[in-house]
Amino acid sequence: MSDFRRPHSVREAAYAHLRGSILAGSLPPGSRISEPGLAEQLGISRTPVREALQRLSQEGLVELSPGRGARVRILSAAEVREVYDVRALLEAEAASLAARNAGTAELSALEKQLLVLDALPADDYTRQMQVDFDFHTALVEAAHNKTLARIYADLRSSLTLIRSFQRTLSQHPKTRQQHHNIIKALKARDPEKAAQAAREHVRYFRDLVTSSLEQAWT
C-alpha cells in the first residue's frame, strides 16, 4: 500500500488511502481487507475504516459480505465486456470531437505521452497503467465536452479494477500501433478516422483483456 498521511479528517484520509491503494493496484481484485488489521496499521480507530469501506462499496470498488468482511471487487467477464463496450462508444466520440476541437498543444502533449509510455521499462506496470490512463483521459478532455468527460471519469474505477488484474497489456505491440493511429488521425483532423482508430483500439484491448481473464478464471 501507499504511505499513509494523517490529515485533519481521519475519515477522508482512510478513504483516500484505501481508494488510492486499490486504483494503484497495490490491492488487486480479490484482495481481502481486514477492518481491524487496517485500523491498527494506520493507527486509527475502526470507525473511519468501516466508513471508508462502505463508501468504496457504493462506488463499486469493494464488496462487503456479512461474516466474511471486505474484499476488492472482481468484475465478471460480462461486466468487463460491458465496461469496454461503453468505453469504445465514449472514446470514439471523444476522438471524433478532438479531431475537430483539440488545440495543437493538446495534440503535441498526447503524442509526448505515447513516447513516454513506449519508453517505460516492461516491468514498470504501475507507471505504464498510469501513463496509459493519462493518455486516454487527455484524449477525452481534448474533445472539449464536459459531459462526456464526466461520464468517462465515472468509468475509470471499473477500468482500473480490470487493468490492475493484468500486468502486460499497456505495451502490447498492436496496442502501441493503435495509439499512434489515433494520434495520426487527430493530427490529420479526420473525425471519422479518429473515431474508427479509437474504437478499434478499445475493442481490441477488450478482447485481449477478456481472453486473459477467462484463462485466469478457468
N, C-alpha and C positions, 0 to 999 in steps of 0.2 A: 504494500500500500504506500501511497504518497505520504510525505511528512505531514503531521497534524499540527496546526497552529490554533491556539485558543484565542479567538477574538472576544468581543463583548457579548455576543449572543452564542452561547454554547449550543443551543438548539440549531441555529443556522450553520454553525461550524461542523456539527456532527453530520448534518445533511449534506453539506458541500463536500466534506471529506469522503463520505460513502459514495456519493454520486460520482465524484471525480475518480475514485478508485475503480468503479465499475466501467466508466466511459474510457478510462485509460487502459483497461484490460488487466489491471492488477487483480481484479476479482472477476474472472471469466464466468460465462454462463454455467450454472450448475453449482457454483461455489456456495457452501453453507456459510451463513453469517451468524455467529453466536452473539446474542444481545449482551449477556453478562461479560463474555470474553472481550468484546469490542469496547464496552464501557470501561473495563479495567485497563485495557491497552491505552485508551485515550485519556484516562484519568478523570472521567466524568461519571455522573450517575446514569442509571439505565433509562431514565425517562426520556432524555433527548435522543438517545439511540433508538428507542422504541418509536418515537415520533418521526424520526428520520426514515426508518424502515417503512412506516405507514405512508409517508409521502412518496417514497420511491415505489411502493406498491401501486399507488394511484397513478403513477407515471408509466407503469408497465415495466419497470426495470427489476423489480423484486417480487417474488412470490411469498406469501405468508400462509403457512399451513398450521392449523391447530395441532399442538402436540409435537410438531416437527420443526417449528421455528421458521427461519427465513433462508432463502437461497436466491441467488441471481437467476433471473428468469431465462429459460431456454425456449426459444421460439420453435414451433413446429415447422415441418417442411412446407406446409400450406401457407403458414404465416410469412415465412421467408419469401416465398414466391409473390405473395400479395404485396409485401413491402417493396420489392424490386419492381413489380409492375407499376405501382404508383410512382415510384422514383423515376421510372422511364418516362412516364407521362409528364411529370414535373420538369425533369431536366431537358427533355426535348423542347418543351415550350420555352424554358429559360434560355436555351441555346438559340432558338429562333429569335427571341426578343433581343438577346445580347448581340446577335449579328447586326441588328438594326441600331441598338441603343448604346452599346458599350463604347467608352472612350478609348483612344489609342493607348493611354497609360494603363487602363484596365486590361487590355489585351496583352500588353507587354508584361504586366505583373502575372497574368495567368501563365504565359509562356515560361517565365522565370521559375514559377512554382514547379512546373513539369521538369525543368532542368535540375532543380533541387531534388525532386523525387527520384529521378533516374540515377542521380549520383549517390544516393544513400547506400550504406552497406546493406547487403542482402539480409543480414540477420538483425538489423535495427528495425524490427517490426513496429514498435510503438511510434517511432518517428515517421515511418512510412505511412502508417494509418492517419496520423495527424496531418501530414502534408497533403495526402490524398483528399482527406475531408476538407482541408482548407481550399484546395483547388476547386472542388465541386461546389463548395459554399460560395466562393468568389464568382464562379460561373453563374450561379443563381442570382447573386447580387448584381452582376453586370447586366442582368435583364432589366433592372430599374423598375421592378414591380414588387411593391412592398407586400402585397397579399400573397403572392407566390413565394416570396422569401419566408414569410411567417409560416405558411403551410409546410414548406420544406424543412424548416427548423424543427417542427413537431415530429418529423420523420426521423430525425438524426439519432434519437435514443435507440429506436429499433435497429437502425443501420449499424450502430456501434455494437449492440449486442451480437449481431450477426458477424460482423467483422472481427470482433475480439475472439471468436471461436476459431478463426483462421489465422495462419501465420505466413502465408506465401503468395498472396494474390495481388498485392499492390504493385509489384514489379513484374508481373506476368508479361512476357514479351508481346502478346497480342493486345493486352490492355494498354501497354505503353504506346503502341502504334495508334490505338483508337483515341487515346488522349490527344495525340498530336494531330489526328484527323479533325478533331473538334476545333483545335486552335486554327488549323489551316482554313476551315470553313468560316470561322469567325473573322479571320483577317481578310478573307475574300468578300466579306459582307454578304454571304449567301445564307439567308434564313432557312431555306429548305434543306440544304446540305448539312448545315449546323445541327438542325433538329434530328436529321437522319443519323448523323455521326454520334450524337449524344444517346439517342435511343438504342442504336446498335451496341454501343459500349455498355450501357447499363444492362441490357438483356443478355449480352454475352457474359458479363460478370455474374448476373443472376444464375445462369446455367452452370458456371464454374462453382459457385458457392453451394447451390442446391445439390449438385452432384457430389461435392466434397462432404457435405453434411450427411447425405444419405449413406455414403460409405462409412462415415464415422459412427452412425447410429445403428448400422446393421452388424 
